Amino acid sequence: MSAAWLLLAIGKARQGPEAALFERYNARLRPPLGLRELPDGRGASAAEIKAREAASLLDALPEGALLVALDQGGAAPDSPGLARLVARWRESGRRLAFAIGGAEGLDATVLARADGSLSFGPQTWPHLLVRAMLAEQLWRSQAIAAGHPYHRAGRPG
């Protein structure tokens, strides 16, 4: 079963190169990611902001969805490993949802609810760039699964 997928993201993308790059790869995905942008949290402390954003993310999450949190502490598989994970998640038949937090990161309640978590490495990435990176890696996962030559497994030598 090919369940639809969704990206829940804190913050609003403005026109610019990051948004264009996200759209470029998202247009290749079958089905494309549905994007639901949620407002940045407000509060006197990082904990308060994260709690408000977590409530928004969890409220927007479709019932029964398989949630994957984009978090620096998550798994960092190589591209073929991610392709295997994506295939397994999609075979579950559940709607697949990805969550990108705000500037303060994801609250523990979102991480506790998540069925999995992914990291694009130990560096801190701009959240709008993470959207594009996720769309590209999902497209790459589909290409790997289809045997498309987009992904090259070996390093140039």
N, C-alpha and C positions, 0 to 999 in steps of 0.2 A: 504494500500500500504506500502511496506517495503522499504523505501528510503534508499539508501546507506549513510553511514556517514563518516566523515572526521575529522581528527585532524590536525589543523594547529598549529605548535609550533615553537617558536623562539629558535634557538640553535640546535646543533647537538649532538645526544646521542652517547656516546662511549660504547664499550662493558663494561659491569659491572652488578652489581646486580639490579640496577634500570631498565636498559634496558631489562634484563632477566625477571624481574617481569612484566613489561609492556607486553612483548611478551607472557608470560604465560597466562595472562587474555585476551589479545587481540585475541589469538588463540581460545578462547572459544566463543567469540562474533559471532553472526550471523546477519548481515555480520560483519567481522572484521573492525575495524577502519582503513581507509586509512591514512597513516601518511605522512604529508608534512612538512619537516623541513626547516626552513627559517633562513638565516644568522642573527647573532646578529647585532644590529645597531651600528654604530660608530658615534661619535660626541663629541663636547666639553662640552655638558651639558646633564643632564638626559632628559630634554624636547626634545632636538634634537634627542637623541637615540630613545626615545619612538615614536617620529614622523616618523622616518625612519622605525622602526619596524612596526608601524601601516600601513604605505603605503605598505609594503611587505605582511602583513596579509590580508589587504583588496584587494590587487591585486590578491592574491592566492585564495580568496573566490569565489567559483563557483557562477555564476549568479543565483539569486533567492533562494540561500541557506538560511536556517534558522540558524542563528548564535547564539551560546551560548558562552559567554565569561567566562573564569575561572578567577574570580576576588575576592579578599578578601571582597569586599563590596557586593557581590552577595547574592542570597538566599542560605540558608543552610538547605534544607529540610532533614528530616530523610530518610532512605532508601526506605520505602514504598512511601513516598511523591515524592522522585526522580523517582521512578518507574512510578508513575502516570504522572509526567511531561514528562518523556521520551516517554511514550505511546502517550500522546497528541501531542508532537512534531513530532513523527514518523507518526501519523495519518494525519498530515497536507499534507503529500505527497511530501513535499519539502526535498531536500537533507539537512541532518543535519550536521552542522559543529561546531566544538568546537575550541576555540582559547586560547592558552596559551602564554602569553607575555614573554618578557625577564626579566632580573634582575631588570629593572626599572618599571616593570608592564605594563599594557595596557594603551595606550593613550586614551584620551577622545573620539577621533573619532571612535575608535573600540567599545568602550562602547556605544556610541550613535547609531551605526549601529546594535548592538546586539539586537536580539529578546528576549534574556533572559541572565541571568548571574547566575553562581553558585559559591559558596564558600565552601571550605573544612574547614571552621572555621577561627577564628581570628589569628591563628598562621601563620607564614611565612614558607612555605614548599619549599624544593628544587624543581625546575621546572621539573627535570627528575622524581622525585618521584610523582609529580602531574600527570604525564602521566600514571603511574602505578595505582594510586588511581582512576583516571577517568575510566580507562579500567575495574578495579575491580568493581566499582560502576555501570557501564553500564551492566556488566555481572550479577551483583546482581539484577539489575532492570529487566533484561530478566528472571532471575530465579524466581523472585517474580511474574512476569506476567504469567509465565508458571506453577506456583504452585510447583516448584522444591524445595526440602528441603534445598537447600544451605543456604537460609536466615532463620534465626531463629528470630522470632519477639520478643520473651520474653527474658529477661535477665536470666542468670543462677542464681538459687537461692538455 
